[in-house]
Amino acid sequence: MSATTAADHMIPQAHADHLAMPAAYADNRIHDTYRWLRANEPMGMAKIDGIDPFWVATKHADILEISRQNDLFHNGDRAATLTSQAADKRVREMMGGSPHLLRTLVQMDAPDHPKYRALTQGWFMPQNLKKLEERIRVIARASVDKMAAKGGECDFVNEVALHFPLHVIMTILGVPESDEPRMLKLTQELFGATDPELGRKPNEAQTTERGEPAFDMGVIIDFNNYFSALSAARRANPTDDLASLIANSQINGAPISDFEAMGYYIIVATAGHDTTSSSTAGAMWALVDNPGQLRKVKADLSLIPGLVDESIRWTTPVKTFMRTLTADTEFAGRQMKQNDWLMLCYASGNRDEEVFEAPDEFRVDRSPNKHLAFGYGAHLCLGQHLAKMEMRILWEELLPRLESVEMAGTPAMSESFFVNGPKRLPIRFKMS
């Protein structure tokens, strides 16, 4: 059978709209859309007012294959996250034609991507992270002690899950503990730009034609100002931290540019804790909703690594990334064109019925668990081993002391189609 075109695979408008609707990622409508797409249009074309048309990959196998073919599916040719036409135009005007406000590993392709990734890769390898285990355990134990001191009730997101991985990554990066609240606020404003509670309040000029908040360049400026000062300090007086490594790195025999150094600092400082926080909070939410799973893992702490992986699959903090076709090709029976835009829906791949038995059930003993939450291929998350180690250690410290837990109010997810997770999780608990 010959390949079909985009016109043959148009996604119904209601489902297409959900893909670009931040609120749909907060109230689970997106999972209804993903379920429909996997069954009926697993590689469809979305057309949404104010946004360039884009292919939508929702099946685990297709997401894997696209992630393997880095020469055919580029990260950097167009915006790497879903962007409106108005926002794209504004960014290109500001950045001299580039679609990127930042140039991080996410926006890079070969030959640059492997060179920049290699700068810090050693820091995040399991053999090096072992040296940090006791340091992380001390931080985890302090977090559990603080939770115990709350008197049996807390917002697990804002009082526990956010601060533990934040402190770990800032310690590694070399950011003083006194500056951690500033880094947390900027991260929430960056990833939660479309959330009415987390994003900066826009003025009229910062509203898109679709009536949504536009990204506030002030967040990037604030990050740049902070890390420019840190970078200058580490160039003058290097120390044994990741900021010193980035500040003094060289690419092709020349010092790393300020623009790309800023991108590196920002991605480590934000992605290095936010996604771990979300998965940790997602785990607690799921355990409260599934007390049988909590009893199971408390009775057998060797299941903690399984709890970690399942909570990462369950939450999938990075919901989507965009890719761009570098050539005309046939893929999944579709005729795709050079420069076509494509959305990878990781949270859909992680609920694919062909890969995961009962994918909408939270199972701490799920095995195998071939989730895609860290990506795959050349862009596999640099910090995956650190994230899993942090979560494992926190649960090793918390679960033996946690006697019971229940909801103490209404939990809530953040509103974002890029990175999202629990933003509020009020719980009532008993601890020993």
ABEGO torsion letter per residue (X at the ends): XBBBBAAAABBBAAAAAAAABAAAAAAGAAAAAAAAAAAABABBBBBBBGBBBBBBBABAAAAAAAAABAAABBAAABBABBBBAAAAAAAAAAAGGBABABBBAAABBOAAAAAAAAAAAAAABAAAAAAAAAAAAAAAAAAAAAAAAAGGBBBAAAAAAAAAAAAAAAAAAGBBAAAAAAAAAAAAAAAAAABAAABBBBBAAABBAAGBBBBBAAAAAAAAAAAAAAAAAAAABBBBBAAAAAAABBBGGBBBBAAAAAAAAAAAAAAAAAAAAAAAAAAAAAAAABAAAAAAAAABAAAAAAAAAAAAAAAGABABBBBBBABBBBBGGBBBBBGBBBBBBAAAAAABAAABBGAABBBAABOBBBBAAAEBEAABBAAAAAAAAAAAAAAAAAAAABABBBBAEBBBBBBBAABBBBABBBBBBBBX
